[in-house]
Amino acid sequence: MKLSLIILSVLLVNITIVSCDYVNTIYSLYEEEGAYCNTQYTGVGSFHTGICANNQIMSCDYANNQVVINSYLDSSCTELHETNSIQFNKCIDLYYVINCTSEPLIPPSSYSQFTFQNCANQNLPLLVYSAPIDQCYGTNIYNYGYRMNICDGNILREYTYNPPSSGSSYNNPTYSSSAATSSSGGSNKFVNPMNFDDQQIKMNIKAPSSSQSFGADSSSSNGNCSAEYLTSSTIVKLTSSSHCQTAKTITVCNQ
């Protein structure tokens, strides 16, 4: 995740979130047959329920162990199109699972990016994205290289590598987000800032196994993160606290 490339444009609105649930998407490395959703995790995204984002509103149905997704015809989520559900911890597309928790799901030995809106009305993060630190891991964007993230004092250092084994040239992903006021009679709207846009490649936050085991994968050899394969590096300023900061995206290390 190239945090330095974040473009965050926020228009403050009066959002009051009643529930305290988060829908977690846990991505794992797309691997060989038989290891689906049980390999090294590559990212975890926790998005607050009840927010209109990308023409959808998600909610948690704990009684039936499923995430309920209401899809709308409009970006303000006023005209319902259809309702679908996804079972908790079911391996989807061979490399991610979805579940719900009352708080954002943050793995140990990771860095986390918290996105807030208006702290005067709601001090909970609307989105939390986490990724491993101190591990060489493959990305799950069509096998686009490897990454290593290191927390160094008040700095997060992100390195991207493209060894011959990755089979593809790596292009740095960028993403953007915006939040807009809700339409009359509609739901609060917040555009998901974790949508990648890299030469028409689209991806949403995703994550590892149904057991939520965030252990390292021994198959991710540090040889793939050798200096000779380094293609880019980024430095991101860390904050010492994840407390709410209005219209800010902050980054912390979880060590």
C-alpha positions as CSV (number, residue, x, y, z in Angstrom):
1,M,0.0,0.0,0.0
2,K,1.5,3.3,-1.1
3,L,0.2,5.6,1.6
4,S,2.0,8.6,0.1
5,L,-0.2,8.3,-3.0
6,I,-3.4,8.6,-1.0
7,I,-5.7,11.4,-2.2
8,L,-8.3,11.9,0.5
9,S,-10.9,14.6,-0.1
10,V,-13.5,14.7,2.7
11,L,-16.6,16.9,3.0
12,L,-17.7,16.8,6.6
13,V,-21.3,15.7,7.2
14,N,-23.4,15.0,10.3
15,I,-23.0,11.3,10.5
16,T,-24.3,9.4,13.6
17,I,-23.4,5.8,13.6
18,V,-25.6,3.7,15.9
19,S,-24.1,0.3,15.5
20,C,-20.5,-0.6,16.3
21,D,-20.0,-3.4,13.8
22,Y,-17.2,-3.8,11.2
23,V,-17.2,-5.9,8.1
24,N,-13.7,-7.4,7.8
25,T,-12.2,-8.5,4.5
26,I,-9.1,-10.6,5.0
27,Y,-6.9,-11.2,2.0
28,S,-4.4,-14.0,1.7
29,L,-1.8,-14.8,-0.9
30,Y,-3.3,-16.5,-3.9
31,E,-1.5,-19.8,-3.8
32,E,-1.3,-23.3,-5.0
33,E,-4.3,-25.7,-5.0
34,G,-5.3,-26.8,-1.5
35,A,-3.9,-23.6,0.3
36,Y,-6.8,-21.3,-0.6
37,C,-7.4,-18.7,2.0
38,N,-4.9,-20.3,4.4
39,T,-1.6,-18.7,3.3
40,Q,0.2,-15.6,4.4
41,Y,-2.3,-12.7,4.8
42,T,-1.6,-9.7,2.7
43,G,-4.1,-7.2,4.0
44,V,-7.1,-6.8,6.3
45,G,-9.8,-4.1,5.8
46,S,-12.4,-3.3,8.3
47,F,-15.3,-1.1,7.1
48,H,-18.0,0.3,9.4
49,T,-21.5,-1.0,8.8
50,G,-24.4,1.2,7.9
51,I,-22.5,3.5,5.6
52,C,-23.4,4.0,2.0
53,A,-20.3,3.3,-0.1
54,N,-20.0,2.4,-3.7
55,N,-23.8,2.1,-4.0
56,Q,-23.9,-0.5,-1.2
57,I,-24.7,-0.6,2.5
58,M,-23.4,-3.6,4.6
59,S,-24.7,-5.0,7.8
60,C,-23.9,-7.9,10.1
61,D,-26.3,-10.8,10.7
62,Y,-24.8,-12.6,13.6
63,A,-27.8,-14.9,14.0
64,N,-27.2,-16.4,10.6
65,N,-23.4,-15.9,10.5
66,Q,-23.5,-13.7,7.4
67,V,-22.8,-10.3,6.0
68,V,-25.8,-8.7,4.4
69,I,-25.2,-6.4,1.4
70,N,-27.9,-4.1,0.1
71,S,-27.1,-2.8,-3.4
72,Y,-28.7,0.4,-4.7
73,L,-29.3,1.9,-8.1
74,D,-28.0,5.3,-7.0
75,S,-24.8,6.5,-5.2
76,S,-26.9,7.9,-2.3
77,C,-28.4,4.5,-1.5
78,T,-32.0,5.5,-1.8
79,E,-33.3,3.1,-4.5
80,L,-32.8,-0.5,-3.4
81,H,-31.7,-2.8,-6.3
82,E,-31.1,-6.2,-4.6
83,T,-30.0,-7.8,-1.3
84,N,-27.3,-10.5,-1.1
85,S,-25.5,-12.3,1.7
86,I,-22.1,-13.8,2.3
87,Q,-21.4,-16.4,4.9
88,F,-18.8,-15.6,7.5
89,N,-15.3,-17.0,6.8
90,K,-16.2,-18.7,3.5
91,C,-13.3,-18.7,1.1
92,I,-14.2,-16.4,-1.8
93,D,-12.4,-16.3,-5.2
94,L,-9.7,-18.5,-3.6
95,Y,-8.0,-15.8,-1.6
96,Y,-10.2,-13.8,0.8
97,V,-12.8,-14.3,3.5
98,I,-15.3,-11.9,5.0
99,N,-16.7,-11.7,8.6
100,C,-17.9,-9.3,11.2
101,T,-16.6,-8.1,14.6
102,S,-17.6,-5.4,17.0
103,E,-14.2,-3.6,16.6
104,P,-11.8,-3.3,13.6
105,L,-9.8,-6.5,13.1
106,I,-6.2,-5.6,13.5
107,P,-3.5,-8.4,13.3
108,P,-0.4,-8.4,15.4
109,S,2.9,-7.4,13.8
110,S,1.2,-5.1,11.3
111,Y,0.7,-1.4,10.5
112,S,-2.8,0.0,10.3
113,Q,-4.2,3.0,8.5
114,F,-7.3,4.6,10.2
115,T,-9.6,6.8,8.2
116,F,-11.9,9.2,10.1
117,Q,-14.5,11.7,9.2
118,N,-16.0,14.2,11.7
119,C,-14.8,13.4,15.3
120,A,-17.4,15.8,16.7
121,N,-20.2,13.5,15.7
122,Q,-18.4,10.1,15.6
123,N,-14.9,9.2,16.8
124,L,-14.9,5.7,15.5
125,P,-12.9,5.0,12.3
126,L,-14.9,4.5,9.1
127,L,-12.2,2.3,7.7
128,V,-9.1,0.5,9.0
129,Y,-6.7,-1.1,6.7
130,S,-3.8,-3.3,8.0
131,A,-0.8,-5.1,6.4
132,P,2.1,-7.1,7.7
133,I,5.4,-5.7,8.9
134,D,8.8,-7.3,9.0
135,Q,7.7,-10.0,6.5
136,C,8.4,-10.5,2.8
137,Y,5.1,-11.3,1.2
138,G,3.6,-11.5,-2.2
139,T,0.9,-9.2,-3.3
140,N,-2.5,-10.6,-4.4
141,I,-3.0,-8.2,-7.3
142,Y,-2.4,-10.7,-10.1
143,N,0.9,-11.8,-8.7
144,Y,2.4,-8.3,-8.9
145,G,5.6,-8.6,-7.0
146,Y,6.5,-8.6,-3.3
147,R,6.5,-6.2,-0.4
148,M,8.2,-5.6,2.9
149,N,7.0,-3.0,5.4
150,I,9.2,-1.9,8.3
151,C,8.4,0.3,11.3
152,D,11.5,2.4,12.1
153,G,10.8,4.8,15.0
154,N,8.2,7.3,13.8
155,I,8.5,6.2,10.2
156,L,7.0,3.4,8.2
157,R,9.2,2.2,5.3
158,E,7.5,0.4,2.5
159,Y,9.5,-1.5,-0.1
160,T,8.2,-3.1,-3.3
161,Y,10.2,-5.8,-5.2
162,N,9.8,-7.5,-8.5
163,P,11.8,-10.7,-8.6
164,P,11.8,-12.8,-11.8
165,S,9.5,-15.3,-10.1
166,S,6.7,-12.7,-9.8
167,G,6.2,-13.1,-13.6
168,S,5.0,-9.5,-14.1
169,S,6.2,-5.9,-14.0
170,Y,4.9,-4.2,-10.9
171,N,3.0,-0.9,-11.2
172,N,2.6,1.1,-8.1
173,P,-1.1,1.2,-7.1
174,T,-2.8,4.5,-6.3
175,Y,-6.2,5.0,-4.8
176,S,-8.4,7.9,-3.9
177,S,-11.5,8.5,-1.9
178,S,-14.1,11.1,-1.1
179,A,-17.0,11.5,1.2
180,A,-20.1,13.5,0.3
181,T,-23.2,14.8,2.0
182,S,-26.2,12.5,2.1
183,S,-29.1,13.2,-0.1
184,S,-32.4,14.1,1.3
185,G,-34.1,11.0,2.7
186,G,-31.0,8.9,2.0
187,S,-28.3,7.2,4.0
188,N,-25.0,8.7,5.1
189,K,-22.5,8.3,2.3
190,F,-18.8,7.6,2.5
191,V,-16.9,6.4,-0.5
192,N,-14.6,3.5,0.4
193,P,-11.1,4.8,0.2
194,M,-9.6,1.3,-0.2
195,N,-10.4,0.9,-3.9
196,F,-7.3,0.5,-5.9
197,D,-7.1,2.0,-9.4
198,D,-3.9,0.9,-11.2
199,Q,-4.2,0.9,-15.0
200,Q,-7.8,-0.2,-14.8
201,I,-7.1,-2.9,-12.2
202,K,-9.8,-2.8,-9.6
203,M,-9.4,-4.4,-6.1
204,N,-11.2,-4.1,-2.8
205,I,-9.6,-4.8,0.6
206,K,-9.4,-8.5,1.3
207,A,-7.6,-11.1,3.8
208,P,-6.3,-15.0,5.2
209,S,-7.9,-18.0,6.8
210,S,-11.3,-18.7,8.3
211,S,-9.6,-19.2,11.7
212,Q,-8.2,-15.7,11.5
213,S,-4.7,-17.0,12.0
214,F,-2.3,-14.3,11.0
215,G,0.9,-16.3,11.2
216,A,3.8,-15.9,8.7
217,D,3.9,-18.1,5.6
218,S,7.3,-19.9,5.3
219,S,6.8,-20.1,1.5
220,S,7.3,-16.3,1.3
221,S,11.1,-16.3,1.0
222,N,13.1,-13.2,2.0
223,G,15.0,-13.9,-1.2
224,N,12.2,-12.3,-3.1
225,C,12.8,-9.1,-1.2
226,S,16.5,-8.8,-2.0
227,A,17.9,-5.4,-2.8
228,E,18.6,-6.3,-6.4
229,Y,14.8,-6.7,-7.0
230,L,13.8,-3.4,-5.3
231,T,11.6,-1.3,-7.6
232,S,10.3,1.4,-5.2
233,S,10.3,2.6,-1.7
234,T,8.1,4.9,0.3
235,I,8.4,6.6,3.7
236,V,5.2,7.3,5.7
237,K,5.0,9.3,8.9
238,L,3.6,7.3,11.8
239,T,1.4,8.6,14.7
240,S,1.6,7.3,18.2
241,S,-2.1,7.1,18.8
242,S,-5.1,5.9,16.8
243,H,-7.4,8.4,18.4
244,C,-9.8,10.2,16.1
245,Q,-8.6,13.1,14.0
246,T,-11.2,14.9,11.9
247,A,-10.9,14.3,8.1
248,K,-7.6,12.5,8.5
249,T,-6.1,9.2,7.6
250,I,-3.4,8.2,10.1
251,T,-1.0,5.3,10.2
252,V,0.2,3.4,13.3
253,C,2.4,0.4,13.9
254,N,1.1,-2.6,15.9
255,Q,4.1,-4.2,17.4
